[in-house]
Structures are given as structure tokens and as C-alpha cells.
């Protein structure tokens, strides 16, 4: 009887011991491999560019930057050319959008959407490959992507052919987290932010995608706590939220929370009822809403096809307002020294890096006003 009891005790004790070992092993795997699971840059298509901007008749520069930790990252600076204006003058009156994409992809897969943004919104677009994506070196991490974002903005504000009073950030999905971080850190260098289909935090997403591990979300080394960031954004920072109501990856309620918690007094939102995570940019009214945000809700950004552009330029150069513009520009110039000096290369298909053959397409027909804002998170699920 005693031997039976001893055997039972041994089995019982070892059962809990092995269960403990199993849980510890899971935690180790979660901690060690969560960068791989989150960023998914191990996928073959993430490391390879399928297309160049020249395929879409987009004039571009091939750009290489050094992040603050020395990692070499790659990007494309895609110019907008106004055929009615002098090149340098057009550059200085053109908005520039710094674009941060989602995970498990690279900037070459954005070119369809960027072509439409470039030609309809009439803006420069800077696309940056995060470390470990495309041709960029290194491995992705939360800290690493933050450094990449700093380098990207530093490159844009350091250019003499970019108006640094008209710089916007655009973040899609994971890129929304990157853009929000950068907006918080460098709000005085940007005009506004566009956030599209972004999550509240990585731990929150963990409970959605891996509910069986919800009790271990505190173990995430990648946090991307976007809810905390939007609560601390400057009230004067203009921000637009674009949400897909049929998003199959990120619950729309997370975008609702980001919008509601955002500290900005200049926040706007538009919902697309038939859009999924990957089709939102194809929806009617999408580019019109971005146009409205850049050219109307940030009204001192002058649209290229505006008939009153010359009159507005004259008014802005008056002594009473010129001082403010100069002071803003001086503040931006002084901040440039904080960034790593980037290097550029035009080695990719120089023959295609011209301003010929750009396709100008008309604005899509669609919505003129913002979609209703759901009154509760359950309304969009």
C-alpha cells in the first residue's frame, strides 16, 4: 500500500513538474521568436522586390540611409512633377508623404496604391524598407523600426527640394504604430498623420490572434502601445484615421478606441463599410478623403491645381505672416542636426528615373463626406 501511495505521489508531483517545464518552454519560445512571428521577414517575398517604381512610370530616387545604430536601410523617394510649373518651384510647393507599410510585405507591393496616391493626391512619397525587409540590412524589432523611422524623417527634412512645412506621415497596419511613435517624437517637424487599420497594442493583438496565450501577453517584448501614444499626442497635431469595417486581421474596435482616445483636437475619421484590410485603398472616396485632409483640413498646404494658388502665395508672403513661416522653418532646420546624415544612390535604372511618361488619372468617384462614426465597438464587428 505504501509503495502504491509513493508511486501515485511521484506521478502527481512529476505531472505538475512537467507542466511547469512545458509552460516555461512556451514562454521562452514566445520571447525568443516573437520578432519572427510579428514581423515575418523570413518569408521569401518579403526580402525580394517584385517591381520597381519605373514599372508604374513613377520618377524615383534609390535611397540608402544609415540608422542611428549603423544599420543600412533602403528606400525610394518618388517625386511628383507638376507639368505646369518649374521643377524646383513645384518641389517646394508639393506635400511629401512618408509612408510606413505593414508587416509580411515590402515597399514594392505598395506601388499600385502609391501610384494612385502620387497621381491623385499630387504629392511626393517616400517609401522606406524597415530593417530586414526588401534590401535593407539587419533584423526587425520594435526599437529597430523606431530608429528606421527617425532616419526616414531625417532624410526628408534634410532635402533642399522638399518643403518641410508640408510633411505628412502615413502608417498602415504595423506602419501605423511606427507613424504614431514618430509623430509623438517629432511632432514639430510634421504637418499631420494618417493612420490606417492599426491596432491598439501588440499584447491586445495577441489576445485576438492567439487567445490561448492571452494570459502571457505581459511577456511580449514588442509592445507598440499605440493607445498610450495617441493619448499624449499634441492637441494641435492634425490626424486622420482610415478604417475598414470588414478588416479580417485587426478588429475595427481597435481603430475606434485609437480615435476616441486620441488627444488631438484636430482628429478626423472615415470608415469604409465594404473594405477589408487589404482593399481599403480601392474603395470609393478613399483618395478624396486624403485630399481633403491634406488640402482643406490643413489649408495652408496649397493644391497644385488650385486656381487661387498665386493669390494665396502672395498673401502668405506678407510681412505679418512671413515671420511666422520663417520661424517655423528655422525650427525645422535646427532639428535636422539631430538626425543621421543620409546618403543617396541613383544606381537603379537611371534611364527610368526621369519625368517622362507619368500617368495622370482622374479622382475616383465616391463619397463626399465622412462615413458615420460607430457609436460602439460592437457596431463595427
N, C-alpha and C positions, 0 to 999 in steps of 0.2 A: 504493500500500500504506500509505503514511504517512497519507494522508487517511482511509482506512478505519479505521485504528487510532485516529486522533484522533476520528472520529465515534463509534466504539464507546466510547471513554473518556468522551466528552461525555454519551452516553446513560446510561452506567453511573453517572457522577457525579450527573447530574440525577435519576436514579431514586432514589438514596438521599436526595438533597436534598428531592425532593417527598414522599418517605416521611416524612422528618423533619418537614416542614411539616404534613403530614396528622396526625401524632401530636400535634404541638403544638396544632393546631386542635381536636383531640378533647379534649385536656386543658383547654383554655380553655373549651370548651362544658361539660365536666363541672363545672368550678369555678363558672362563672357561673350555670348553670341547675340546679345540684343542689338548691337550695332548692325550685325549682318541681317537680322530679321527686320529691323526698321528701315534701313537704307537700301538693302537688296542690290548693292552694286556688284555682287558676284555674278549676276545674270549677264550672259554674253552680250545681249543687245544694249545693255547699259553702258558698256565700255566702248562701243563702236558707233560712230556717226553713220547714219544711213544716208543722209543728204547734206549738202552744203547750201547756204543761203542763195548761192548763184543759181541753183536749180529753180528757185522761185523768183528769179530776177531781182533779188534784193542786194543792193550795194552794201558791202560789209568790209570790216577790217578784222583780221585774225589777231587776237589779243592774247598775250601771255602776261600773267601777273604773279608776283611773289606775295603770298600772305605773310602776316607778321611772324609766323613761326617758320618761314622759309619754304613752305610747300608751294610748288609751282602749279598754278591753275590756269585754265584756258577759257576763253570766251569769244563771242562775236559781237562787234559793235555794228549795228545795222542802221544806216543813215536814212533819213527822209529827205528827199530832194523836192523842193518846190520849183516846178519848171518855170514859174513866172518871176522868180527872184534870183538875185545874185547868190552864189553858193554860200559864201561866208555869212552874208546877212541872213540867209534862210536858216543856217545852223543856229545862229544866235537868237532866233525867234521861235525855234521849234522845241516843244516839250520833249523830254527824254524820260523813257520808262525803263527802270532797272528791273528785270524780270527774274524771279526765283521760282523754279519749277518744283514739281512733286518728286516723290521717291520712285525707284524702279524704272527710271527713264533717263533720257538725256536731252540736251537742247535741240538736237536735230529733229526730234519728234514734235517739237513745238512750232516748226517753221510754217506749217499750214495756218495755224492760228495767228502767228506773229505777222505773216504776210498780210492778213486781213486787218490786224491792228495797225500795222505800219501804214497801209494804204488808205484806210478809212478814218482812223483817228489822226493820221498825219503826224506821226511822232518818230523820233529816234527810239530804237530799242536796244538795250544791252543785255545779252544773254550770257550767263556765267555757268560753267560746269562746276559743280561742287567737287571738292577733292574726292578722288576715287571714281568719278563719273567722267564719261567721254575721254578726252585726252588729258585730263587733269591728273596730277600725281597724288599720292597719299591715300589715306583711308578716311572715310567719313565718320564724323562724331558730332555731337552737339557743339562742343567747343570749336571744333574744326570748321563747321559750317558757319559759325559766327565770325570767325576770322576771314573766311572766304567772302562773306557779305561785306565786311569792313573794307576789304581790298577792292571789291567791285565798286562800291560807292566812292572810294578814294580815287579810283581810276576816272570815274565820270566827272567828279568835281574838279579834277586836275586838268581837264581838257580846256583849251582856249576856245574851242569851237562849240562848246556846249554852254547854254545859259543856265547857270547854277541856281537861278531863281525859279526854274521850271522843271525840277527833277521830281519824278514820282516813283514810288516803289510798287511793284505788283507781285503778290505772292499767291501761288496756287497750291492748295493742299499742304504738304510739308513746307513748301515755299512760303506759305502764309505765316508760319511760325518764324521763319528766317526774316521775313519782311517786318514783322512786328518787333522782333528783337532790335533790328536795325533802326526802326522808327523811334523806338524808345531811346536808343543810344545817341542817335544823330538827328533828332527831330528838327533842329535849326537848319539843317542842310537840305531838307526836302520840302516839297510843296504839299504832298499828300500821299496817301497809301490806299491801294486797292487790295482787299483780302477776299479770296475766293475758295469756298469749300474747305475750310480749315477747322481743325479740331481744337478742343479746349486744352488738352494736355495729353502727353503720351500715356501716363497712368490711366486716364479716363478712357483712352482708346484701347488700352489693354483689357479693360473690363468688357469692352464691346466685342473685340476680336477673339479674345481668349478668356471667356468668363470663368472657366475652371481655375484660372490663375489669379482671379480678382483679389484674393487675399494677400497676394505677394506684390501688388503694384507699387508698394513702397520700396521695392528692390530695384526699381528702374533707375539706371544711371543716366539715361536720356529722359529729360523731364519736359522740355518745351512747354512751360506753364503759360500758355497764351492768355488764359483768364486773368492771371495776376498782372500780365503786361498791359492788357487793354485798360485795366483799372488805373494804371499810372501814366497813361499817355497824356501829353499836354492837352488841355481843353481846346486850344486853338488849332490843333492839328486836324486837317481835313481827312476823313477816312470813308471809304465806300466798301460795303460788304455785298458780295455777289453770291447767292446761294442756289443750289439745285435741290428742289424739293424731293426728287427721286434719287438722291445720292445713295448709291448702293454700298459705299465704303465708309463714309463719315456721316453719322446721324445728323440730319439737319438741325436737331435741337441744340447741337453744339454751336452752330453758327448763330442761332437765336441767342444763346447765352453770351457769346462774344459781343454781339451787337448790343444787347441790353446792359452788359457790364461795362461797355466802353465809356471811358471818361470824357471823350471828345464831345464838345458842343456842336461840332460840325460833322456828325456821323450821318451816313445815309445807307440805305439798304434796298436791294431789289432781289426778289425771288422769282425763279423761273419754274413754273409748275410742271413742265414736261421734261425738264433737264435731268440727266444723270451726271455722275461725277466727271465723265469724260466728254459729254456732249453739251455742256453748258454754253460753251463759246459759239455753238452753232445755232443757238436759239434766237428767234426774232427779238429785236430790241437790245441785244447784248452790247453791240458796239455803240449804239446810240446812247446807252446809259453811260458808258465810259466817256464818250464825247461830252455829255452833259456835265459829268464830274470834272473833267479837265478844263473845259472852256467856259462853263457857266457857273458852276459852284466854286470854281477858282478863277473868277472872272478876269483877273489881271493877266491870265495866260491867253495870248491873242491867237485866234484861229487863223490858219493860213488863207482860207477862202473868205474871211470876213471882209465885207466891203468898207467897213469903217476902220480898218487897221491903221491906215496912215494918220487919221484924225486921232485915234487913241494913242498912237506913238507920240504925237505932238503933245498931247495933254500930259502924258507920263513924263515928258522931259521938262516940264515946268519947274522953276526953282523950288516951289513949295513942296513938290513931291520928289524931285530928283535927289535931294539929300537923303531921304529915307531909302531910296533904291541903292544909292552908293553905299550907305552904311550897311545894308543887308549884304551887299556883295562883298564888302570889306570883311564882314564877319565870316562869310563863307570862305574867302581867300585865306584868312588866318587859320581856319580849321584844316586847311589842306595839309599843313605840315605834320598833322597827326598821323597821316596815312603813309604806307609804304609806297615809294615811287614805283609805278608800274612800268613795264617795258612792253612794246608792241612789235608785232611782226606782220608783214604783209606777204608772207610766203605762199599762201594758199591761192592758187589760180588768180594771179594778178590781172589777167585779161578779163576776168569776170567782175573784178572789183571796180566797176565803172558805173556811171549814172545813166546808162542807156537801157532801153527795154523795160522800164518799170511799168508794171500794170496797175492802172488806177481803176478801182472798181467802185461803183456807187454804194452808198449806205444801204444796208438791208432795210426792207420794210418791216415794221414791227411796232412794239409798244412805245407810246409817247410818255407814259408816266410810270412811276414806280409801282411794282406789284404790292399788294397788301402785305402787311407785316402780320404773321400769325400771332394770335393773342396768347397762345400757349405752346410749349414744345410739342405736345401731342398732336397739334393741328398739322404738323408737317411730317409726321411719321406714317 
